Amino acid sequence: MTAPLAARLRAPALVGLAGAALGTALVLRDPHASGSWGFCPFLLVTGVPCPACGGLRATNDLLHGRFTDAAGSNLYAVLTALVAAVAFVWWAGSTARGRDWAGRRHLPRALNLWFVGLLAFGALRLVPGLSGLRP
């Protein structure tokens, strides 16, 4: 017998609330203002943007519906947000129906691939011909 719907949706609801709180913080404190969220330590030390540089600005732009600006800030963050949103809806839907989320068994491999992709994106940003990927 499966648990009641409210009990099944507790974890997705908490994750959704955490995401909404972070999104609200990004809307209230604009990361486009220099230093509003601090400075990237990697950028300060090396002078080179890290793979995540521009991610907060990209998320802020997404939350304001500025998709082109978001892609210009950090294309990888935009793609990550899309994949995360799809995975969240899939997880919440599976959980609501009382089914085990099939993506759970692939999550470790997917996170490893995401991290390798992030490093590759960071390296591609350094290629002179692809400097448009820099924030």
GUVO-271444 format. One record per atom (N, C-alpha, C): residue number from 0; residue in three letters; atom name; x negated, z negated, y; chain. Coordinates in pm, whole numbers, m for minus. Atoms other than C-alpha are relative to their C-alpha. Layout:
<sites>
<site NUM; 'Ala'; 'CA'; <X; Z; Y>; 'A'>
...
</sites>
This chain:
<sites>
<site 0; 'Met'; 'N'; <m84; 0; m118>; 'A'>
<site 0; 'Met'; 'CA'; <0; 0; 0>; 'A'>
<site 0; 'Met'; 'C'; <m89; 0; 125>; 'A'>
<site 1; 'Thr'; 'N'; <80; m10; m123>; 'A'>
<site 1; 'Thr'; 'CA'; <m131; 90; 343>; 'A'>
<site 1; 'Thr'; 'C'; <44; m105; 101>; 'A'>
<site 2; 'Ala'; 'N'; <m28; 98; m105>; 'A'>
<site 2; 'Ala'; 'CA'; <m151; m144; 637>; 'A'>
<site 2; 'Ala'; 'C'; <98; 58; 101>; 'A'>
<site 3; 'Pro'; 'N'; <m90; m51; m104>; 'A'>
<site 3; 'Pro'; 'CA'; <104; m122; 920>; 'A'>
<site 3; 'Pro'; 'C'; <m76; 87; 100>; 'A'>
<site 4; 'Leu'; 'N'; <60; m95; m93>; 'A'>
<site 4; 'Leu'; 'CA'; <42; 151; 1178>; 'A'>
<site 4; 'Leu'; 'C'; <m84; m68; 108>; 'A'>
<site 5; 'Ala'; 'N'; <73; 69; m107>; 'A'>
<site 5; 'Ala'; 'CA'; <m64; m93; 1451>; 'A'>
<site 5; 'Ala'; 'C'; <m134; m52; m50>; 'A'>
<site 6; 'Ala'; 'N'; <124; 51; 57>; 'A'>
<site 6; 'Ala'; 'CA'; <m326; m248; 1223>; 'A'>
<site 6; 'Ala'; 'C'; <m96; 114; m29>; 'A'>
<site 7; 'Arg'; 'N'; <86; m115; 30>; 'A'>
<site 7; 'Arg'; 'CA'; <m456; 94; 1115>; 'A'>
<site 7; 'Arg'; 'C'; <m61; 58; 127>; 'A'>
<site 8; 'Leu'; 'N'; <47; m62; m124>; 'A'>
<site 8; 'Leu'; 'CA'; <m491; 211; 1475>; 'A'>
<site 8; 'Leu'; 'C'; <m82; m94; 89>; 'A'>
<site 9; 'Arg'; 'N'; <75; 96; m82>; 'A'>
<site 9; 'Arg'; 'CA'; <m674; m100; 1599>; 'A'>
<site 9; 'Arg'; 'C'; <m138; 54; 38>; 'A'>
<site 10; 'Ala'; 'N'; <135; m49; m30>; 'A'>
<site 10; 'Ala'; 'CA'; <m1025; 50; 1571>; 'A'>
<site 10; 'Ala'; 'C'; <3; 123; 91>; 'A'>
<site 11; 'Pro'; 'N'; <m4; m112; m94>; 'A'>
<site 11; 'Pro'; 'CA'; <m937; 389; 1726>; 'A'>
<site 11; 'Pro'; 'C'; <47; m40; 140>; 'A'>
<site 12; 'Ala'; 'N'; <m47; 45; m132>; 'A'>
<site 12; 'Ala'; 'CA'; <m750; 210; 2006>; 'A'>
<site 12; 'Ala'; 'C'; <m111; m69; 77>; 'A'>
<site 13; 'Leu'; 'N'; <111; 69; m67>; 'A'>
<site 13; 'Leu'; 'CA'; <m1050; m11; 2082>; 'A'>
<site 13; 'Leu'; 'C'; <m107; 100; 47>; 'A'>
<site 14; 'Val'; 'N'; <97; m102; m39>; 'A'>
<site 14; 'Val'; 'CA'; <m1284; 288; 2085>; 'A'>
<site 14; 'Val'; 'C'; <54; 81; 117>; 'A'>
<site 15; 'Gly'; 'N'; <m62; m73; m110>; 'A'>
<site 15; 'Gly'; 'CA'; <m1040; 477; 2307>; 'A'>
<site 15; 'Gly'; 'C'; <0; m79; 129>; 'A'>
<site 16; 'Leu'; 'N'; <3; 86; m120>; 'A'>
<site 16; 'Leu'; 'CA'; <m1015; 183; 2547>; 'A'>
<site 16; 'Leu'; 'C'; <m141; m11; 57>; 'A'>
<site 17; 'Ala'; 'N'; <138; 7; m47>; 'A'>
<site 17; 'Ala'; 'CA'; <m1393; 154; 2564>; 'A'>
<site 17; 'Ala'; 'C'; <m38; 131; 71>; 'A'>
<site 18; 'Gly'; 'N'; <26; m129; m64>; 'A'>
<site 18; 'Gly'; 'CA'; <m1416; 526; 2642>; 'A'>
<site 18; 'Gly'; 'C'; <70; 12; 133>; 'A'>
<site 19; 'Ala'; 'N'; <m75; m5; m126>; 'A'>
<site 19; 'Ala'; 'CA'; <m1147; 495; 2909>; 'A'>
<site 19; 'Ala'; 'C'; <m66; m90; 105>; 'A'>
<site 20; 'Ala'; 'N'; <67; 89; m94>; 'A'>
<site 20; 'Ala'; 'CA'; <m1331; 200; 3066>; 'A'>
<site 20; 'Ala'; 'C'; <m128; 64; 54>; 'A'>
<site 21; 'Leu'; 'N'; <122; m67; m46>; 'A'>
<site 21; 'Leu'; 'CA'; <m1657; 394; 3077>; 'A'>
<site 21; 'Leu'; 'C'; <33; 117; 91>; 'A'>
<site 22; 'Gly'; 'N'; <m43; m111; m85>; 'A'>
<site 22; 'Gly'; 'CA'; <m1478; 697; 3219>; 'A'>
<site 22; 'Gly'; 'C'; <45; m48; 136>; 'A'>
<site 23; 'Thr'; 'N'; <m45; 57; m128>; 'A'>
<site 23; 'Thr'; 'CA'; <m1315; 482; 3486>; 'A'>
<site 23; 'Thr'; 'C'; <m120; m42; 84>; 'A'>
<site 24; 'Ala'; 'N'; <120; 40; m73>; 'A'>
<site 24; 'Ala'; 'CA'; <m1654; 338; 3580>; 'A'>
<site 24; 'Ala'; 'C'; <m71; 121; 60>; 'A'>
<site 25; 'Leu'; 'N'; <65; m121; m52>; 'A'>
<site 25; 'Leu'; 'CA'; <m1794; 690; 3617>; 'A'>
<site 25; 'Leu'; 'C'; <80; 64; 113>; 'A'>
<site 26; 'Val'; 'N'; <m81; m55; m108>; 'A'>
<site 26; 'Val'; 'CA'; <m1502; 794; 3835>; 'A'>
<site 26; 'Val'; 'C'; <m15; m88; 125>; 'A'>
<site 27; 'Leu'; 'N'; <9; 91; m114>; 'A'>
<site 27; 'Leu'; 'CA'; <m1532; 485; 4055>; 'A'>
<site 27; 'Leu'; 'C'; <m139; m3; 64>; 'A'>
<site 28; 'Arg'; 'N'; <137; 2; m52>; 'A'>
<site 28; 'Arg'; 'CA'; <m1911; 501; 4092>; 'A'>
<site 28; 'Arg'; 'C'; <m64; 135; m32>; 'A'>
<site 29; 'Asp'; 'N'; <42; m139; 17>; 'A'>
<site 29; 'Asp'; 'CA'; <m2014; 862; 4141>; 'A'>
<site 29; 'Asp'; 'C'; <m149; 11; m31>; 'A'>
<site 30; 'Pro'; 'N'; <142; m13; 34>; 'A'>
<site 30; 'Pro'; 'CA'; <m2341; 941; 3959>; 'A'>
<site 30; 'Pro'; 'C'; <m72; 109; 79>; 'A'>
<site 31; 'His'; 'N'; <65; m102; m84>; 'A'>
<site 31; 'His'; 'CA'; <m2404; 1231; 4199>; 'A'>
<site 31; 'His'; 'C'; <m75; m64; 117>; 'A'>
<site 32; 'Ala'; 'N'; <72; 72; m106>; 'A'>
<site 32; 'Ala'; 'CA'; <m2514; 973; 4459>; 'A'>
<site 32; 'Ala'; 'C'; <m130; m53; m58>; 'A'>
<site 33; 'Ser'; 'N'; <132; 37; 52>; 'A'>
<site 33; 'Ser'; 'CA'; <m2887; 920; 4407>; 'A'>
<site 33; 'Ser'; 'C'; <m13; m151; m18>; 'A'>
<site 34; 'Gly'; 'N'; <23; 141; 30>; 'A'>
<site 34; 'Gly'; 'CA'; <m2959; 588; 4238>; 'A'>
<site 34; 'Gly'; 'C'; <123; m82; m28>; 'A'>
<site 35; 'Ser'; 'N'; <m123; 78; 21>; 'A'>
<site 35; 'Ser'; 'CA'; <m2595; 489; 4193>; 'A'>
<site 35; 'Ser'; 'C'; <8; m61; m139>; 'A'>
<site 36; 'Trp'; 'N'; <6; 54; 136>; 'A'>
<site 36; 'Trp'; 'CA'; <m2657; 436; 3822>; 'A'>
<site 36; 'Trp'; 'C'; <m145; m26; m40>; 'A'>
<site 37; 'Gly'; 'N'; <141; 21; 29>; 'A'>
<site 37; 'Gly'; 'CA'; <m3029; 371; 3850>; 'A'>
<site 37; 'Gly'; 'C'; <m70; 135; m12>; 'A'>
<site 38; 'Phe'; 'N'; <79; m121; 15>; 'A'>
<site 38; 'Phe'; 'CA'; <m3298; 623; 3770>; 'A'>
<site 38; 'Phe'; 'C'; <m50; 11; m143>; 'A'>
<site 39; 'Cys'; 'N'; <49; m26; 136>; 'A'>
<site 39; 'Cys'; 'CA'; <m3412; 781; 3445>; 'A'>
<site 39; 'Cys'; 'C'; <m146; m44; m9>; 'A'>
<site 40; 'Pro'; 'N'; <139; 45; 11>; 'A'>
<site 40; 'Pro'; 'CA'; <m3730; 596; 3340>; 'A'>
<site 40; 'Pro'; 'C'; <m92; 111; m50>; 'A'>
<site 41; 'Phe'; 'N'; <81; m111; 52>; 'A'>
<site 41; 'Phe'; 'CA'; <m3855; 904; 3150>; 'A'>
<site 41; 'Phe'; 'C'; <m38; 94; 114>; 'A'>
<site 42; 'Leu'; 'N'; <24; m88; m114>; 'A'>
<site 42; 'Leu'; 'CA'; <m3819; 1118; 3463>; 'A'>
<site 42; 'Leu'; 'C'; <m97; m65; 99>; 'A'>
<site 43; 'Leu'; 'N'; <88; 70; m93>; 'A'>
<site 43; 'Leu'; 'CA'; <m3988; 853; 3679>; 'A'>
<site 43; 'Leu'; 'C'; <m145; m1; m49>; 'A'>
<site 44; 'Val'; 'N'; <135; 10; 55>; 'A'>
<site 44; 'Val'; 'CA'; <m4287; 824; 3444>; 'A'>
<site 44; 'Val'; 'C'; <m65; 138; m16>; 'A'>
<site 45; 'Thr'; 'N'; <59; m130; 35>; 'A'>
<site 45; 'Thr'; 'CA'; <m4334; 1190; 3345>; 'A'>
<site 45; 'Thr'; 'C'; <24; 108; 105>; 'A'>
<site 46; 'Gly'; 'N'; <m36; m106; m93>; 'A'>
<site 46; 'Gly'; 'CA'; <m4171; 1388; 3626>; 'A'>
<site 46; 'Gly'; 'C'; <80; 112; m65>; 'A'>
<site 47; 'Val'; 'N'; <m74; m100; 78>; 'A'>
<site 47; 'Val'; 'CA'; <m3985; 1583; 3356>; 'A'>
<site 47; 'Val'; 'C'; <135; m61; m38>; 'A'>
<site 48; 'Pro'; 'N'; <m129; 56; 38>; 'A'>
<site 48; 'Pro'; 'CA'; <m3611; 1541; 3297>; 'A'>
<site 48; 'Pro'; 'C'; <10; m19; m152>; 'A'>
<site 49; 'Cys'; 'N'; <m22; 25; 142>; 'A'>
<site 49; 'Cys'; 'CA'; <m3526; 1383; 2964>; 'A'>
<site 49; 'Cys'; 'C'; <119; 85; m47>; 'A'>
<site 50; 'Pro'; 'N'; <m112; m82; 48>; 'A'>
<site 50; 'Pro'; 'CA'; <m3274; 1563; 2739>; 'A'>
<site 50; 'Pro'; 'C'; <136; m50; 49>; 'A'>
<site 51; 'Ala'; 'N'; <m128; 56; m43>; 'A'>
<site 51; 'Ala'; 'CA'; <m2998; 1329; 2861>; 'A'>
<site 51; 'Ala'; 'C'; <18; 4; 152>; 'A'>
<site 52; 'Cys'; 'N'; <m12; m4; m146>; 'A'>
<site 52; 'Cys'; 'CA'; <m3074; 1370; 3234>; 'A'>
<site 52; 'Cys'; 'C'; <114; 94; 40>; 'A'>
<site 53; 'Gly'; 'N'; <m116; m76; m44>; 'A'>
<site 53; 'Gly'; 'CA'; <m2762; 1493; 3407>; 'A'>
<site 53; 'Gly'; 'C'; <125; m29; m80>; 'A'>
<site 54; 'Gly'; 'N'; <m115; 30; 86>; 'A'>
<site 54; 'Gly'; 'CA'; <m2534; 1353; 3136>; 'A'>
<site 54; 'Gly'; 'C'; <110; m77; 71>; 'A'>
<site 55; 'Leu'; 'N'; <m102; 75; m74>; 'A'>
<site 55; 'Leu'; 'CA'; <m2359; 1104; 3364>; 'A'>
<site 55; 'Leu'; 'C'; <70; 90; 102>; 'A'>
<site 56; 'Arg'; 'N'; <m60; m92; m97>; 'A'>
<site 56; 'Arg'; 'CA'; <m2307; 1371; 3630>; 'A'>
<site 56; 'Arg'; 'C'; <92; 99; m72>; 'A'>
<site 57; 'Ala'; 'N'; <m82; m93; 77>; 'A'>
<site 57; 'Ala'; 'CA'; <m2177; 1611; 3363>; 'A'>
<site 57; 'Ala'; 'C'; <131; m66; m42>; 'A'>
<site 58; 'Thr'; 'N'; <m122; 72; 41>; 'A'>
<site 58; 'Thr'; 'CA'; <m1931; 1349; 3236>; 'A'>
<site 58; 'Thr'; 'C'; <91; m22; 119>; 'A'>
<site 59; 'Asn'; 'N'; <m81; 17; m122>; 'A'>
<site 59; 'Asn'; 'CA'; <m1815; 1274; 3591>; 'A'>
<site 59; 'Asn'; 'C'; <68; 132; 36>; 'A'>
<site 60; 'Asp'; 'N'; <m58; m131; m31>; 'A'>
<site 60; 'Asp'; 'CA'; <m1764; 1646; 3651>; 'A'>
<site 60; 'Asp'; 'C'; <112; 36; m99>; 'A'>
<site 61; 'Leu'; 'N'; <m105; m26; 100>; 'A'>
<site 61; 'Leu'; 'CA'; <m1567; 1678; 3325>; 'A'>
<site 61; 'Leu'; 'C'; <126; m80; 33>; 'A'>
<site 62; 'Leu'; 'N'; <m115; 85; m32>; 'A'>
<site 62; 'Leu'; 'CA'; <m1345; 1387; 3428>; 'A'>
<site 62; 'Leu'; 'C'; <74; 48; 124>; 'A'>
<site 63; 'His'; 'N'; <m64; m56; m119>; 'A'>
<site 63; 'His'; 'CA'; <m1274; 1568; 3755>; 'A'>
<site 63; 'His'; 'C'; <42; 146; m21>; 'A'>
<site 64; 'Gly'; 'N'; <m42; m136; 30>; 'A'>
<site 64; 'Gly'; 'CA'; <m1205; 1901; 3581>; 'A'>
<site 64; 'Gly'; 'C'; <m93; 107; 51>; 'A'>
<site 65; 'Arg'; 'N'; <99; m98; m50>; 'A'>
<site 65; 'Arg'; 'CA'; <m1519; 2070; 3716>; 'A'>
<site 65; 'Arg'; 'C'; <m92; 41; m116>; 'A'>
<site 66; 'Phe'; 'N'; <67; m35; 125>; 'A'>
<site 66; 'Phe'; 'CA'; <m1627; 2234; 3392>; 'A'>
<site 66; 'Phe'; 'C'; <m131; 77; 23>; 'A'>
<site 67; 'Thr'; 'N'; <122; m76; m29>; 'A'>
<site 67; 'Thr'; 'CA'; <m1880; 2477; 3541>; 'A'>
<site 67; 'Thr'; 'C'; <m108; m92; 54>; 'A'>
<site 68; 'Asp'; 'N'; <97; 97; m53>; 'A'>
<site 68; 'Asp'; 'CA'; <m2048; 2199; 3738>; 'A'>
<site 68; 'Asp'; 'C'; <m53; m90; m112>; 'A'>
<site 69; 'Ala'; 'N'; <41; 86; 112>; 'A'>
<site 69; 'Ala'; 'CA'; <m2054; 1984; 3424>; 'A'>
<site 69; 'Ala'; 'C'; <m103; 71; m87>; 'A'>
<site 70; 'Ala'; 'N'; <95; m77; 82>; 'A'>
<site 70; 'Ala'; 'CA'; <m2227; 2259; 3224>; 'A'>
<site 70; 'Ala'; 'C'; <m133; 15; 73>; 'A'>
<site 71; 'Gly'; 'N'; <123; m11; m78>; 'A'>
<site 71; 'Gly'; 'CA'; <m2479; 2295; 3507>; 'A'>
<site 71; 'Gly'; 'C'; <m79; m130; 5>; 'A'>
<site 72; 'Ser'; 'N'; <70; 129; m1>; 'A'>
<site 72; 'Ser'; 'CA'; <m2559; 1924; 3498>; 'A'>
<site 72; 'Ser'; 'C'; <m67; m29; m133>; 'A'>
<site 73; 'Asn'; 'N'; <56; 21; 133>; 'A'>
<site 73; 'Asn'; 'CA'; <m2610; 1896; 3122>; 'A'>
<site 73; 'Asn'; 'C'; <92; 65; m103>; 'A'>
<site 74; 'Leu'; 'N'; <m82; m75; 95>; 'A'>
<site 74; 'Leu'; 'CA'; <m2471; 2156; 2884>; 'A'>
<site 74; 'Leu'; 'C'; <15; m74; m133>; 'A'>
<site 75; 'Tyr'; 'N'; <m6; 71; 127>; 'A'>
<site 75; 'Tyr'; 'CA'; <m2556; 1943; 2581>; 'A'>
<site 75; 'Tyr'; 'C'; <100; m117; 7>; 'A'>
<site 76; 'Ala'; 'N'; <m97; 108; m17>; 'A'>
<site 76; 'Ala'; 'CA'; <m2352; 1652; 2719>; 'A'>
<site 76; 'Ala'; 'C'; <142; 54; m6>; 'A'>
<site 77; 'Val'; 'N'; <m133; m61; 4>; 'A'>
<site 77; 'Val'; 'CA'; <m2054; 1885; 2765>; 'A'>
<site 77; 'Val'; 'C'; <37; 32; m144>; 'A'>
<site 78; 'Leu'; 'N'; <m28; m33; 141>; 'A'>
<site 78; 'Leu'; 'CA'; <m2081; 2010; 2406>; 'A'>
<site 78; 'Leu'; 'C'; <19; m127; m82>; 'A'>
<site 79; 'Thr'; 'N'; <m15; 127; 69>; 'A'>
<site 79; 'Thr'; 'CA'; <m2125; 1652; 2285>; 'A'>
<site 79; 'Thr'; 'C'; <138; m61; 27>; 'A'>
<site 80; 'Ala'; 'N'; <m133; 54; m34>; 'A'>
<site 80; 'Ala'; 'CA'; <m1809; 1544; 2471>; 'A'>
<site 80; 'Ala'; 'C'; <109; 74; m76>; 'A'>
<site 81; 'Leu'; 'N'; <m99; m79; 73>; 'A'>
<site 81; 'Leu'; 'CA'; <m1614; 1829; 2311>; 'A'>
<site 81; 'Leu'; 'C'; <4; m40; m147>; 'A'>
<site 82; 'Val'; 'N'; <6; 36; 142>; 'A'>
<site 82; 'Val'; 'CA'; <m1733; 1746; 1960>; 'A'>
<site 82; 'Val'; 'C'; <51; m144; m20>; 'A'>
<site 83; 'Ala'; 'N'; <m44; 140; 11>; 'A'>
<site 83; 'Ala'; 'CA'; <m1675; 1371; 2017>; 'A'>
<site 83; 'Ala'; 'C'; <151; m10; 15>; 'A'>
<site 84; 'Ala'; 'N'; <m146; 3; m19>; 'A'>
<site 84; 'Ala'; 'CA'; <m1320; 1434; 2142>; 'A'>
<site 84; 'Ala'; 'C'; <71; 51; m124>; 'A'>
<site 85; 'Val'; 'N'; <m62; m54; 122>; 'A'>
<site 85; 'Val'; 'CA'; <m1236; 1648; 1838>; 'A'>
<site 85; 'Val'; 'C'; <m13; m100; m114>; 'A'>
<site 86; 'Ala'; 'N'; <21; 99; 106>; 'A'>
<site 86; 'Ala'; 'CA'; <m1390; 1390; 1602>; 'A'>
<site 86; 'Ala'; 'C'; <89; m122; 19>; 'A'>
<site 87; 'Phe'; 'N'; <m84; 116; m28>; 'A'>
<site 87; 'Phe'; 'CA'; <m1200; 1108; 1774>; 'A'>
<site 87; 'Phe'; 'C'; <146; 29; m37>; 'A'>
<site 88; 'Val'; 'N'; <m139; m36; 33>; 'A'>
<site 88; 'Val'; 'CA'; <m865; 1290; 1743>; 'A'>
<site 88; 'Val'; 'C'; <17; 11; m151>; 'A'>
<site 89; 'Trp'; 'N'; <m5; m14; 146>; 'A'>
<site 89; 'Trp'; 'CA'; <m941; 1372; 1379>; 'A'>
<site 89; 'Trp'; 'C'; <1; m138; m65>; 'A'>
<site 90; 'Trp'; 'N'; <8; 137; 53>; 'A'>
<site 90; 'Trp'; 'CA'; <m1035; 1009; 1307>; 'A'>
<site 90; 'Trp'; 'C'; <130; m76; 24>; 'A'>
<site 91; 'Ala'; 'N'; <m123; 73; m33>; 'A'>
<site 91; 'Ala'; 'CA'; <m732; 864; 1487>; 'A'>
<site 91; 'Ala'; 'C'; <118; 56; m79>; 'A'>
<site 92; 'Gly'; 'N'; <m109; m61; 76>; 'A'>
<site 92; 'Gly'; 'CA'; <m498; 1112; 1318>; 'A'>
<site 92; 'Gly'; 'C'; <m4; m38; m147>; 'A'>
<site 93; 'Ser'; 'N'; <15; 39; 140>; 'A'>
<site 93; 'Ser'; 'CA'; <m637; 1041; 972>; 'A'>
<site 93; 'Ser'; 'C'; <37; m147; m19>; 'A'>
<site 94; 'Thr'; 'N'; <m27; 143; 9>; 'A'>
<site 94; 'Thr'; 'CA'; <m620; 668; 1036>; 'A'>
<site 94; 'Thr'; 'C'; <150; m27; 15>; 'A'>
<site 95; 'Ala'; 'N'; <m144; 19; m21>; 'A'>
<site 95; 'Ala'; 'CA'; <m260; 690; 1164>; 'A'>
<site 95; 'Ala'; 'C'; <78; 38; m125>; 'A'>
<site 96; 'Arg'; 'N'; <m69; m44; 122>; 'A'>
<site 96; 'Arg'; 'CA'; <m158; 874; 846>; 'A'>
<site 96; 'Arg'; 'C'; <m38; m85; m121>; 'A'>
<site 97; 'Gly'; 'N'; <39; 88; 110>; 'A'>
<site 97; 'Gly'; 'CA'; <m325; 604; 635>; 'A'>
<site 97; 'Gly'; 'C'; <m101; 62; m94>; 'A'>
<site 98; 'Arg'; 'N'; <101; m68; 83>; 'A'>
<site 98; 'Arg'; 'CA'; <m593; 838; 503>; 'A'>
<site 98; 'Arg'; 'C'; <m139; m40; 45>; 'A'>
<site 99; 'Asp'; 'N'; <140; 25; m34>; 'A'>
<site 99; 'Asp'; 'CA'; <m963; 778; 488>; 'A'>
<site 99; 'Asp'; 'C'; <m51; 121; 77>; 'A'>
<site 100; 'Trp'; 'N'; <51; m108; m82>; 'A'>
<site 100; 'Trp'; 'CA'; <m1138; 982; 755>; 'A'>
<site 100; 'Trp'; 'C'; <m112; 71; m76>; 'A'>
<site 101; 'Ala'; 'N'; <96; m78; 78>; 'A'>
<site 101; 'Ala'; 'CA'; <m1324; 1258; 569>; 'A'>
<site 101; 'Ala'; 'C'; <m133; 15; 71>; 'A'>
<site 102; 'Gly'; 'N'; <123; m15; m75>; 'A'>
<site 102; 'Gly'; 'CA'; <m1578; 1285; 847>; 'A'>
<site 102; 'Gly'; 'C'; <m95; m117; m13>; 'A'>
<site 103; 'Arg'; 'N'; <83; 121; 11>; 'A'>
<site 103; 'Arg'; 'CA'; <m1707; 934; 775>; 'A'>
<site 103; 'Arg'; 'C'; <m123; 24; m88>; 'A'>
<site 104; 'Arg'; 'N'; <113; m21; 90>; 'A'>
<site 104; 'Arg'; 'CA'; <m1925; 1050; 487>; 'A'>
<site 104; 'Arg'; 'C'; <m104; 96; 59>; 'A'>
<site 105; 'His'; 'N'; <92; m95; m63>; 'A'>
<site 105; 'His'; 'CA'; <m2080; 1323; 705>; 'A'>
<site 105; 'His'; 'C'; <m61; m54; 130>; 'A'>
<site 106; 'Leu'; 'N'; <43; 53; m129>; 'A'>
<site 106; 'Leu'; 'CA'; <m2137; 1100; 1007>; 'A'>
<site 106; 'Leu'; 'C'; <m151; m22; 11>; 'A'>
<site 107; 'Pro'; 'N'; <144; 18; m15>; 'A'>
<site 107; 'Pro'; 'CA'; <m2500; 999; 935>; 'A'>
<site 107; 'Pro'; 'C'; <m75; 133; 16>; 'A'>
<site 108; 'Arg'; 'N'; <66; m130; m11>; 'A'>
<site 108; 'Arg'; 'CA'; <m2605; 1361; 882>; 'A'>
<site 108; 'Arg'; 'C'; <33; 65; 134>; 'A'>
<site 109; 'Ala'; 'N'; <m42; m59; m127>; 'A'>
<site 109; 'Ala'; 'CA'; <m2406; 1474; 1186>; 'A'>
<site 109; 'Ala'; 'C'; <m75; m64; 117>; 'A'>
<site 110; 'Leu'; 'N'; <73; 68; m107>; 'A'>
<site 110; 'Leu'; 'CA'; <m2572; 1210; 1407>; 'A'>
<site 110; 'Leu'; 'C'; <m147; 40; 0>; 'A'>
<site 111; 'Asn'; 'N'; <138; m48; 7>; 'A'>
<site 111; 'Asn'; 'CA'; <m2916; 1316; 1282>; 'A'>
<site 111; 'Asn'; 'C'; <m12; 140; 58>; 'A'>
<site 112; 'Leu'; 'N'; <1; m136; m54>; 'A'>
<site 112; 'Leu'; 'CA'; <m2835; 1680; 1359>; 'A'>
<site 112; 'Leu'; 'C'; <20; m1; 151>; 'A'>
<site 113; 'Trp'; 'N'; <m23; 11; m144>; 'A'>
<site 113; 'Trp'; 'CA'; <m2704; 1580; 1702>; 'A'>
<site 113; 'Trp'; 'C'; <m130; m40; 70>; 'A'>
<site 114; 'Phe'; 'N'; <123; 47; m62>; 'A'>
<site 114; 'Phe'; 'CA'; <m3028; 1396; 1778>; 'A'>
<site 114; 'Phe'; 'C'; <m107; 109; 0>; 'A'>
<site 115; 'Val'; 'N'; <95; m112; 5>; 'A'>
<site 115; 'Val'; 'CA'; <m3243; 1690; 1664>; 'A'>
<site 115; 'Val'; 'C'; <40; 105; 104>; 'A'>
<site 116; 'Gly'; 'N'; <m48; m94; m101>; 'A'>
<site 116; 'Gly'; 'CA'; <m3025; 1916; 1880>; 'A'>
<site 116; 'Gly'; 'C'; <m32; m48; 141>; 'A'>
<site 117; 'Leu'; 'N'; <32; 56; m132>; 'A'>
<site 117; 'Leu'; 'CA'; <m3076; 1683; 2177>; 'A'>
<site 117; 'Leu'; 'C'; <m148; 20; 32>; 'A'>
<site 118; 'Leu'; 'N'; <144; m20; m22>; 'A'>
<site 118; 'Leu'; 'CA'; <m3454; 1699; 2134>; 'A'>
<site 118; 'Leu'; 'C'; <m30; 148; 24>; 'A'>
<site 119; 'Ala'; 'N'; <20; m144; m19>; 'A'>
<site 119; 'Ala'; 'CA'; <m3439; 2078; 2100>; 'A'>
<site 119; 'Ala'; 'C'; <48; 43; 139>; 'A'>
<site 120; 'Phe'; 'N'; <m52; m30; m134>; 'A'>
<site 120; 'Phe'; 'CA'; <m3225; 2099; 2415>; 'A'>
<site 120; 'Phe'; 'C'; <m100; m46; 106>; 'A'>
<site 121; 'Gly'; 'N'; <99; 51; m95>; 'A'>
<site 121; 'Gly'; 'CA'; <m3478; 1883; 2598>; 'A'>
<site 121; 'Gly'; 'C'; <m123; 89; 7>; 'A'>
<site 122; 'Ala'; 'N'; <116; m89; 2>; 'A'>
<site 122; 'Ala'; 'CA'; <m3760; 2114; 2488>; 'A'>
<site 122; 'Ala'; 'C'; <34; 134; 64>; 'A'>
<site 123; 'Leu'; 'N'; <m40; m128; m58>; 'A'>
<site 123; 'Leu'; 'CA'; <m3567; 2428; 2582>; 'A'>
<site 123; 'Leu'; 'C'; <8; m7; 152>; 'A'>
<site 124; 'Arg'; 'N'; <m7; 18; m145>; 'A'>
<site 124; 'Arg'; 'CA'; <m3516; 2287; 2931>; 'A'>
<site 124; 'Arg'; 'C'; <m135; 21; 67>; 'A'>
<site 125; 'Leu'; 'N'; <135; m11; m56>; 'A'>
<site 125; 'Leu'; 'CA'; <m3892; 2300; 2978>; 'A'>
<site 125; 'Leu'; 'C'; <m53; 143; m1>; 'A'>
<site 126; 'Val'; 'N'; <43; m140; 6>; 'A'>
<site 126; 'Val'; 'CA'; <m3924; 2672; 2897>; 'A'>
<site 126; 'Val'; 'C'; <30; 65; 136>; 'A'>
<site 127; 'Pro'; 'N'; <m22; m58; m135>; 'A'>
<site 127; 'Pro'; 'CA'; <m3972; 2856; 3229>; 'A'>
<site 127; 'Pro'; 'C'; <121; 92; 11>; 'A'>
<site 128; 'Gly'; 'N'; <m113; m92; m5>; 'A'>
<site 128; 'Gly'; 'CA'; <m3715; 3123; 3149>; 'A'>
<site 128; 'Gly'; 'C'; <136; m67; m17>; 'A'>
<site 129; 'Leu'; 'N'; <m125; 73; 21>; 'A'>
<site 129; 'Leu'; 'CA'; <m3455; 2859; 3065>; 'A'>
<site 129; 'Leu'; 'C'; <14; m118; 94>; 'A'>
<site 130; 'Ser'; 'N'; <m4; 112; m94>; 'A'>
<site 130; 'Ser'; 'CA'; <m3507; 2634; 3366>; 'A'>
<site 130; 'Ser'; 'C'; <141; m22; 56>; 'A'>
<site 131; 'Gly'; 'N'; <m139; 20; m43>; 'A'>
<site 131; 'Gly'; 'CA'; <m3137; 2687; 3446>; 'A'>
<site 131; 'Gly'; 'C'; <70; m110; m78>; 'A'>
<site 132; 'Leu'; 'N'; <m58; 110; 77>; 'A'>
<site 132; 'Leu'; 'CA'; <m3068; 2426; 3179>; 'A'>
<site 132; 'Leu'; 'C'; <m36; m137; 58>; 'A'>
<site 133; 'Arg'; 'N'; <38; 127; m62>; 'A'>
<site 133; 'Arg'; 'CA'; <m3236; 2160; 3395>; 'A'>
<site 133; 'Arg'; 'C'; <110; m45; 94>; 'A'>
<site 134; 'Pro'; 'N'; <m105; 50; m91>; 'A'>
<site 134; 'Pro'; 'CA'; <m3008; 1932; 3595>; 'A'>
<site 134; 'Pro'; 'C'; <m33; 28; 145>; 'A'>
</sites>
